[in-house]
Amino acid sequence: MIDMLSDTVTQPTAAMRQAMFDAEVGDACYGEDPTVTRLEALAAEMLGKEDAALVCSGTQGNLTALLAHCPRGHEVILGDRTDLYDFEAGSVSVVGGLVLHPVATQSDGTLALADLRAAIRDRSDPQCAPAGVLVLENPHCQMGGRVLPAEYVRKVRSLADEHGLPIHLDGARLFNAAVATGRRAAELAREADSVQFCLSKGLAAPFGSMVCGGRAFIDRVKRYRKLLGGGLRQGGIMASAGIVALSAMVDRLAEDHRRAARLAQLLREVPGVRLTPPVIETNMIFFRVERDDLSTADFLALLSRRGVRMGTLRDGVVRAVVHYMIGDEDIEAAAAAVRSILSAGARG
């Protein structure tokens, strides 16, 4: 199976497996695992922040960060098409007592400054939940892996400062954005007070995400990590794979981007396929199959029969995600499978 469902389907590399076997470990819950400590220091350095915490997942990372930023009853202002809003089980509200305040997500993944400003309620009004934190996503998954413009992020920073609000960056695939723009991850994270990024997506580690920020902030994150059941014992076994991910898997993301661009090029040539968005910046391709007699579910089933797995995040839009286990020949085969379905008719 050519598996393009997500970059979370990657399996650990041989180097990761060896590192996990050889890992020096201790009790991470007591702060005594040297490999976890090394990973946290490496992540903080690469993101240009004072400190970092290894957490179990991106969902746990975003949740602990938002809990650390603001107390119960405050609003989290974020986009209505962000992963945090759509795909994290409402954890921020269920666990944290925080109110999600969505604003319209623009086609490039930005949130209009006017919409953000309008969403920040007057704190003197006792009828309204006060704003607690602004959330950006970079790159923006549901808008096609789009990278937020640097000037836009600076403007959001100015707006946040004007209202005394922190910015949390959901940077699940932040290193894809860094490679796509030729900038360091620390540059992309500079305007944010906190950042979450995943080790288990394009970087191919089997476990974990990192939360990065100021030292006092990370102390609070670690307290919430424990509260949520994320206190690890011999966590170095998993952290060692994360170290390999950050040391060896970042630069090669450019290969995924190149292959994604090639797949997009091939799909543009298939009658009945429309890329949405047409711009490919990272490792994701979104497209619609514009045939009245072929539903998205039926198309994906036919594709699977031909040995290619893709998925969908919303009705009518197919997503293909390129990762290190997808080679050049897989790209050609995937495009050929799409073409064969659309040329064969609805029954495939």
Residue pairs with C-beta under 8 A, 6 or more apart in sequence:
1 304
1 307
1 308
1 309
2 307
2 308
2 309
2 326
2 330
2 333
2 334
3 9
3 309
3 325
3 326
4 308
4 309
4 310
4 311
4 320
4 321
4 322
4 326
4 334
5 309
5 310
5 311
5 321
6 201
6 311
6 321
7 173
7 201
7 202
7 204
7 256
7 283
7 321
7 322
7 323
8 200
8 201
9 323
9 325
10 200
10 201
10 202
10 204
10 323
10 324
10 325
11 204
11 206
11 325
12 20
12 204
12 205
12 206
12 241
13 204
13 244
13 248
13 249
13 324
15 244
15 248
16 204
16 205
16 206
16 240
16 241
16 244
16 245
17 241
19 240
19 241
19 243
19 244
20 237
20 238
20 240
20 241
22 240
23 35
23 236
23 237
23 239
23 240
24 34
24 35
24 236
25 33
25 34
25 35
25 234
25 235
25 236
25 237
26 32
26 33
26 34
26 234
26 236
27 33
27 233
27 234
28 36
28 54
28 231
28 232
28 233
28 234
28 235
28 236
28 239
29 226
29 231
29 232
29 233
31 37
33 232
33 234
33 235
33 236
33 239
34 236
35 235
35 236
35 237
35 239
35 240
35 243
36 54
36 232
36 235
36 236
36 239
38 239
38 243
39 52
39 54
39 210
39 239
39 240
39 242
39 243
39 246
40 51
40 52
40 53
40 54
40 210
41 52
42 243
42 246
42 247
43 52
43 54
43 197
43 210
43 212
43 242
43 246
44 50
44 51
44 52
44 212
46 184
46 185
46 186
46 246
47 185
47 186
47 189
47 195
47 197
47 210
47 212
48 184
48 185
48 186
48 187
48 189
48 190
49 189
49 194
49 195
49 212
49 213
49 214
50 213
50 214
50 215
50 218
51 212
51 213
51 214
51 215
51 217
51 218
51 219
52 210
52 211
52 212
52 213
52 218
53 64
53 210
53 211
53 218
53 221
53 222
53 225
54 208
54 209
54 210
54 232
54 235
54 238
54 239
54 242
55 61
55 64
55 196
55 208
55 209
55 210
55 211
55 221
55 225
55 230
56 207
56 208
56 209
56 230
57 198
57 200
57 208
57 209
58 83
58 170
58 172
58 196
58 197
58 198
58 209
59 88
59 89
59 91
60 209
60 225
60 228
60 230
61 196
61 198
61 209
61 210
61 211
62 84
62 88
62 92
62 168
62 170
62 196
63 88
63 91
63 92
63 95
63 96
63 224
63 228
64 211
64 221
64 224
64 225
64 228
64 230
65 168
65 194
65 196
65 211
65 213
65 221
66 76
66 92
66 96
66 98
66 132
66 133
66 135
66 168
67 95
67 96
67 98
67 220
67 224
68 194
68 217
68 220
68 221
68 224
69 132
69 133
69 166
69 168
69 193
69 194
69 217
70 76
70 98
70 132
70 133
70 166
71 132
72 96
72 97
72 98
73 97
73 98
73 99
73 129
73 130
74 98
74 99
74 129
74 130
74 131
74 132
74 133
75 98
75 99
75 100
75 101
75 119
75 121
75 129
75 130
75 131
75 132
76 92
76 98
76 99
76 100
76 101
76 132
76 133
76 135
77 101
77 103
77 116
77 119
77 120
77 131
77 133
77 134
77 135
78 84
78 85
78 100
78 101
78 102
78 103
78 111
78 134
78 135
78 137
79 85
79 102
79 103
79 104
79 105
79 109
79 111
79 135
79 137
79 140
80 102
80 103
80 104
80 105
81 105
81 140
81 142
81 143
82 105
82 135
82 137
82 140
82 142
82 170
83 137
83 141
83 142
83 170
83 172
84 92
84 135
84 137
84 170
85 100
85 102
86 142
90 100
92 98
92 100
93 99
93 100
95 228
98 132
99 129
101 119
101 129
101 131
103 111
103 112
103 115
103 116
103 118
103 119
104 111
104 112
104 115
105 111
105 140
105 142
105 143
106 112
106 143
107 143
107 277
108 140
108 143
108 146
108 148
108 149
109 137
109 138
109 139
109 140
109 143
109 144
109 146
109 147
109 148
110 148
110 149
110 152
111 136
111 156
113 155
113 156
113 159
116 134
116 156
116 159
117 159
119 131
120 131
120 163
120 165
121 128
121 129
121 130
121 131
122 128
123 130
123 131
131 163
131 165
132 165
133 165
133 166
133 167
133 168
134 156
134 159
134 160
134 165
134 166
134 167
134 168
135 167
135 168
135 169
135 170
136 148
136 153
136 156
136 167
136 168
136 169
136 170
136 192
137 169
137 170
137 171
137 172
138 147
138 148
138 153
138 169
138 170
138 171
138 174
138 177
138 188
139 145
139 146
139 147
139 148
139 173
139 174
139 176
139 177
139 180
139 281
139 282
140 146
140 147
140 148
141 172
141 173
141 284
141 313
142 313
142 314
143 277
144 276
144 277
144 279
144 280
144 281
144 284
144 285
144 286
145 173
145 176
145 280
145 281
145 282
145 283
145 284
146 277
146 279
146 281
146 282
147 177
147 180
147 181
147 281
147 282
148 177
150 181
150 183
150 187
150 188
153 188
153 191
154 191
156 167
156 191
157 167
157 191
160 166
160 167
166 193
166 194
167 191
167 192
167 193
167 194
168 192
168 193
168 194
168 195
168 196
169 189
169 192
169 194
169 195
169 196
170 196
171 177
171 185
171 188
171 189
171 192
171 195
171 196
171 197
172 196
172 197
172 198
172 201
172 209
173 197
173 198
173 201
173 202
173 282
173 283
174 185
174 188
174 189
174 195
174 197
175 185
175 197
175 202
175 203
175 250
175 253
176 202
176 253
176 256
176 257
176 282
176 283
177 185
177 188
177 282
178 184
178 185
178 187
178 188
178 250
179 250
179 251
179 253
179 254
179 257
180 257
180 281
180 282
181 188
185 197
189 195
189 212
193 213
193 214
193 217
194 211
194 212
194 213
194 217
195 211
195 212
195 213
196 209
196 210
196 211
196 212
197 209
197 210
197 212
198 208
198 209
199 205
199 207
199 208
199 209
199 210
199 241
199 242
199 245
199 246
200 206
200 207
200 208
200 209
201 323
202 249
202 253
202 256
202 283
202 323
202 324
203 242
203 245
203 246
203 249
203 250
203 253
204 245
204 249
204 323
204 324
205 238
205 241
205 242
205 244
205 245
205 249
206 238
206 241
207 238
207 241
207 242
208 238
208 239
208 242
210 242
211 218
211 221
212 218
213 221
225 231
232 238
249 324
252 324
253 283
255 324
256 282
256 283
256 322
256 323
256 324
256 326
257 280
257 281
257 282
257 283
257 322
259 283
259 322
259 326
259 327
259 328
259 331
260 280
260 282
260 283
260 284
260 285
260 320
260 322
261 280
262 328
262 331
263 285
263 320
263 322
263 331
263 334
263 335
264 275
264 280
264 285
266 331
266 332
266 335
267 273
267 275
267 285
267 287
267 335
267 338
268 275
270 335
270 338
270 339
270 342
271 342
272 289
272 290
272 291
272 342
273 287
273 288
273 289
273 290
273 338
273 342
274 287
274 288
274 290
275 285
275 286
275 287
276 286
276 287
276 288
276 317
277 286
283 321
283 322
283 323
284 319
284 320
284 321
284 322
285 319
285 320
285 321
285 322
286 317
286 318
286 319
287 317
287 318
287 320
288 316
288 317
288 318
289 296
289 299
289 318
289 342
291 342
291 346
293 345
293 346
294 341
294 342
294 346
296 312
296 315
296 316
296 317
296 318
298 346
298 348
299 318
299 341
300 310
300 311
300 312
300 318
302 341
302 348
303 309
303 310
303 337
303 338
303 341
305 348
306 337
306 340
306 341
307 333
307 337
308 333
308 334
308 337
308 338
310 318
310 319
310 320
310 334
311 318
311 319
312 318
312 319
313 319
320 334
322 331
341 348
